[in-house]
Amino acid sequence: MLWLGLYFEDEPVGWADHPSHEQITELAYDYSDQLNWTNPHTLVLEVERSHRLYQTPQQLTTDLLTHFQPMHLTVRWGLAPNSIAATLMAKYDIQCQTHANLVRQLDPWPIEHLDIDQKTQSALINCGIHTLGELKQQPKSQRLRRFGPELQNHIECLYGEITVPLGYWQPRQDYYRRIDLIDPITHTSRLQRHLENALIDLERWLITRDRALNHLDIRCKHERVSGQPMPDVVIHIGLAQPGFNSAHLKELIALKLEKLTLKKPLVTLVIQGHSTTEHRPPQIDLLSGHNQGQTWSDLLDCLQTKLGAQSLASLKPHPHHQPEKSWSWVPPNETQSIYDPRPRPTWLLDEPAPCDQRQLLLEQGPERIETGWWEKGMVCRDYWVAREPSGRKVWVFHEHSPRTGWFVHGIFG
């Protein structure tokens, strides 16, 4: 195995302009799925299997480091056959691709440059041991007795004599990012800029995992001051159709923020995107190349964001023999079509309207609907598809119970 170590001089903390461990690991995960932080400054990843894509580890590292340039991070890197040695090599910008090279590099290594506590360093130097090679020359039993098993274990790990199990980092199932701001936000215009910048990272996360965004939750935390604590500002953005369109999301964020007033400064932003693996790209016109599948869903998103999720609804079939009870209101993105071979109109009247059967041309029927006998709303009707003198196609019935006569119940589109 070959391990790449990345040493970050400034520990990532997750400020607005300073990425967190999570963000850096997300980027490195594109290059290896075996990676983790060995200390707060150093990320190690196994890169030997990446030779199929990159001819040399140096090419992989160069490509990876270009992703860190916009973050303004100072990064050193090193190579070693094991993760513990890669951690040390990264701190001093040293590349050892083989075990023999690693041994030649470690033997003259100064004790002062080891990642061990100051007390142990002083004890070694006081005993006249100034390099790792001099320490290795001491009998193992003597090293254990004089300096303890912890140092012995660390030395054997550095030289690759024993293998250290490394718990590999696992990506989140949903996107999550926490931003601790250096300068508190006091106006929604600055909040909007921070959120729009965060969409860049969200888009990359979705593309990497071939996922589509379902909805976005944003939690803004106020500055802690004396007095009554302020509740978090919570922004929820739902999408009618899973996908990702940064321009569309920016528009939805702007619609949300135009109604928001900040009463106290914001110091932390928590962004969570809920996604789905069922990613279906929108339809594209073969000749023009223009998107043909987003107009309706984009309109729904804007209306929901502007008016509220409860202001929009769609129709969904509901299993019931009585026509006026065979549908229900559902959110727009939960529509469902059911094939029904029976003639049914696209528009049912709120209340059946009386009509004169003598002016109708009955074209198809009758269809007997007799239901509701187990409840108070019993009906007994014979339905017909009919044509009015004007040519309009209607759905009419002759009711037998509880009243008699002919009624128009629906109109065909």
Secondary structure, 3 states (H helix, E strand, C coil): CCEEEEEECCCCCCECCECCHHHHHHHHCCCCCCEEEEECCEEEEECHHHHHCCCCHHHHHHHHHHCCHHHCCCEEEEEECCHHHHHHHHHCCCECCCHHHHHHHHCCCEHHHCCCCHHHHHHHHHCCCCEHHHHHHCCHHHHHHHHCHHHHHHHHHHCCCCCCCCCCCCCCCCEEEEEEEEEEECCHHHHHHHHHHHHHHHHHHHHHHCCEEEEEEEEEEECCCCCCCCCCEEEEEEEEEEECCHHHHHHHHHHHHCCCCCCCCEEEEEEEEEEECCCCCCCECCCCCCECCCHHHHHHHHHHHHHCHHHCCEEEECCCCCHHHCEEEECHHHCCCCCCCCCCCCEEEEEEEECCHHHCEEEEEEEEEEECCCCCCCEEEEEEEEECCCCCEEEEEEEEECCCEEEEEEECC
